[in-house]
């Protein structure tokens, strides 16, 4: 799996500002993942696929609506969610298992 890109790396790759990257996320044109609740990260293949649909510069980014971006299916979103949060999910399941064991063993 490729290393996730930061907002700055995406902005540099697309030749737009970081604010424009955040706007693309709000519009649904680009999928960003929050890690740690605040840090946006992006999958490089999604950014590279978006590059052909956007023009260069802020004006063109604002005109490129969410309708130009391919819709991301819920299955893909669920898979990405599990990929990015698997550690937290497994940790919670482990803690619940330990709690149940301790309650039934005592």
C-alpha positions as CSV (number, residue, x, y, z in Angstrom):
1,X,0.0,0.0,0.0
2,X,1.3,3.5,-0.9
3,X,2.1,6.1,1.7
4,X,-0.8,8.5,2.3
5,X,-0.3,12.0,1.2
6,X,-0.7,15.2,3.3
7,X,-2.7,18.2,2.3
8,X,0.5,20.0,1.3
9,X,1.7,17.1,-0.9
10,X,-1.7,17.0,-2.7
11,X,-1.7,20.8,-3.2
12,X,1.8,20.6,-4.6
13,X,1.0,17.7,-6.9
14,X,-2.2,19.4,-8.2
15,X,-0.6,22.9,-8.3
16,X,-3.3,24.4,-6.1
17,X,-3.5,25.8,-2.6
18,X,-4.1,23.8,0.5
19,X,-7.4,25.7,0.9
20,X,-8.4,24.4,-2.5
21,X,-7.6,20.9,-1.5
22,X,-9.9,21.3,1.6
23,X,-12.6,22.7,-0.7
24,X,-12.4,19.7,-2.9
25,X,-12.9,17.5,0.1
26,X,-15.9,19.5,1.2
27,X,-17.4,19.2,-2.3
28,X,-16.9,15.5,-2.3
29,X,-14.6,15.7,-5.3
30,X,-11.7,14.3,-3.3
31,X,-11.9,11.8,-0.5
32,X,-9.8,12.8,2.5
33,X,-9.3,10.7,5.6
34,X,-8.9,12.2,9.1
35,X,-6.2,10.5,11.1
36,X,-6.1,11.2,14.8
37,X,-9.3,13.3,14.3
38,X,-7.6,16.2,12.7
39,X,-5.0,15.3,10.1
40,X,-6.3,14.9,6.6
41,X,-4.6,12.2,4.5
42,X,-5.2,11.2,0.9
43,X,-4.6,8.1,-1.2
44,X,-2.2,8.9,-4.0
45,X,-4.1,6.9,-6.6
46,X,-7.2,9.0,-6.0
47,X,-5.3,12.2,-6.3
48,X,-3.6,11.1,-9.5
49,X,-7.0,10.1,-10.9
50,X,-8.4,13.5,-10.1
51,X,-5.5,15.4,-11.8
52,X,-7.0,14.9,-15.2
53,X,-10.4,16.3,-14.3
54,X,-9.1,19.5,-12.8
55,X,-7.5,22.4,-14.6
56,X,-4.5,24.2,-13.1
57,X,-5.2,27.1,-10.7
58,X,-7.8,28.1,-8.2
59,X,-10.5,29.3,-10.6
60,X,-10.6,26.0,-12.4
61,X,-10.7,24.1,-9.1
62,X,-13.8,26.1,-8.0
63,X,-15.5,25.4,-11.4
64,X,-14.8,21.7,-11.2
65,X,-17.8,20.4,-9.4
66,X,-18.4,17.1,-7.6
67,X,-20.3,15.9,-10.7
68,X,-17.0,15.4,-12.5
69,X,-15.5,13.2,-9.9
70,X,-16.4,9.5,-9.9
71,X,-18.8,8.6,-7.2
72,X,-17.3,6.4,-4.5
73,X,-19.4,3.4,-3.6
74,X,-20.3,2.7,0.0
75,X,-18.4,-0.6,-0.2
76,X,-15.2,1.3,-1.0
77,X,-15.8,3.7,1.8
78,X,-16.4,0.9,4.2
79,X,-13.2,-0.9,3.1
80,X,-11.2,2.3,3.5
81,X,-12.7,2.9,6.9
82,X,-11.8,-0.6,8.1
83,X,-8.3,-0.1,6.6
84,X,-7.6,3.2,8.4
85,X,-9.2,2.3,11.7
86,X,-8.5,-1.4,12.0
87,X,-6.1,-0.8,15.0
88,X,-8.8,1.0,17.0
89,X,-11.5,-1.6,16.1
90,X,-9.2,-4.5,17.1
91,X,-8.2,-2.7,20.3
92,X,-11.8,-2.2,21.3
93,X,-12.7,-5.8,20.5
94,X,-9.7,-7.1,22.6
95,X,-10.7,-4.9,25.5
96,X,-14.3,-6.1,25.4
97,X,-13.1,-9.7,25.2
98,X,-10.8,-9.2,28.3
99,X,-13.6,-7.5,30.2
100,X,-16.1,-10.4,29.4
101,X,-13.4,-12.9,30.4
102,X,-12.7,-11.2,33.7
103,X,-16.4,-10.8,34.5
104,X,-17.2,-14.5,33.9
105,X,-14.0,-15.9,35.4
106,X,-14.5,-14.1,38.8
